[in-house]
Amino acid sequence: MRMRKWAVVLGGADCVWDDVRAWEAAYGKEWDGLTIAVNDIGSWWPRHIDHWVSLHPNKFKRWMEQRAENGFAFNGDTWGRAGRYNEPVTWAHELHPWPGGSSGLLAVQVAQVLEVTRVILCGVPMTPSGHFSESKENFGPIWYAAAGYWTAWVNHHEHLRNWVRSMSGKTKELLGVPTLEWLHDANVSIPLPIPAQPM
């Protein structure tokens, strides 16, 4: 039985695989909650994906083709930033993202819409580290945009505190590391996240 109230968000940083291994070691087994993939990590995650999220949803077609080439099925939902695109819209849901955030923060917003009560970030350190090695995206060895996106995480900190935690980087320092006690603590209050902007 999948724990629908909890979600792991998979980002594209080079630490993503180590983060997942570390979290599952703490969790004591393979993750059985929701899995929300961000951008092209969804092409390379070999297990089930419940939701696939991106600020660049026009890339979903290519990423899904790559996932199929890798031999992985996908029957989840796709979420993208609302906007105008030259390509026909092929994603299921659109959101107006919280101002200034990255695709990782959009994934947290999706978790809010899904009424998830605990979010664990893996591969979302919000540092200028490299992308995960399997990626075919041309990001280069340093993600220079991290500093610009980081401000949004700091600005939304009070809305994320206690509800979202991270396995690495600056998000770990800001939000704390997930633990089993936190995961199961019914007394931890969940701050009401910022509501999604109307479409």
Rosetta blueprint (number, residue, H / E / L):
1 M L
2 R L
3 M E
4 R E
5 K E
6 W E
7 A E
8 V E
9 V E
10 L E
11 G L
12 G L
13 A E
14 D L
15 C L
16 V H
17 W H
18 D H
19 D H
20 V H
21 R H
22 A H
23 W H
24 E H
25 A H
26 A H
27 Y H
28 G L
29 K L
30 E L
31 W L
32 D L
33 G E
34 L E
35 T E
36 I E
37 A E
38 V E
39 N L
40 D L
41 I H
42 G H
43 S H
44 W H
45 W L
46 P L
47 R L
48 H L
49 I L
50 D L
51 H E
52 W E
53 V E
54 S E
55 L L
56 H L
57 P H
58 N H
59 K H
60 F H
61 K H
62 R H
63 W H
64 M H
65 E H
66 Q H
67 R H
68 A H
69 E H
70 N L
71 G L
72 F L
73 A L
74 F L
75 N L
76 G L
77 D E
78 T E
79 W E
80 G E
81 R E
82 A L
83 G L
84 R L
85 Y L
86 N L
87 E L
88 P L
89 V L
90 T L
91 W L
92 A L
93 H E
94 E E
95 L E
96 H E
97 P L
98 W L
99 P L
100 G L
101 G L
102 S L
103 S H
104 G H
105 L H
106 L H
107 A H
108 V H
109 Q H
110 V H
111 A H
112 Q H
113 V H
114 L L
115 E L
116 V L
117 T L
118 R E
119 V E
120 I E
121 L E
122 C E
123 G L
124 V L
125 P L
126 M L
127 T L
128 P L
129 S L
130 G L
131 H E
132 F L
133 S L
134 E L
135 S L
136 K L
137 E L
138 N L
139 F L
140 G L
141 P L
142 I L
143 W L
144 Y L
145 A L
146 A H
147 A H
148 G H
149 Y H
150 W H
151 T H
152 A H
153 W H
154 V H
155 N H
156 H L
157 H H
158 E H
159 H H
160 L H
161 R L
162 N L
163 W L
164 V E
165 R E
166 S E
167 M L
168 S L
169 G H
170 K H
171 T H
172 K H
173 E H
174 L H
175 L H
176 G L
177 V L
178 P L
179 T L
180 L H
181 E H
182 W H
183 L H
184 H H
185 D L
186 A L
187 N L
188 V L
189 S L
190 I L
191 P L
192 L L
193 P L
194 I L
195 P L
196 A L
197 Q E
198 P L
199 M L
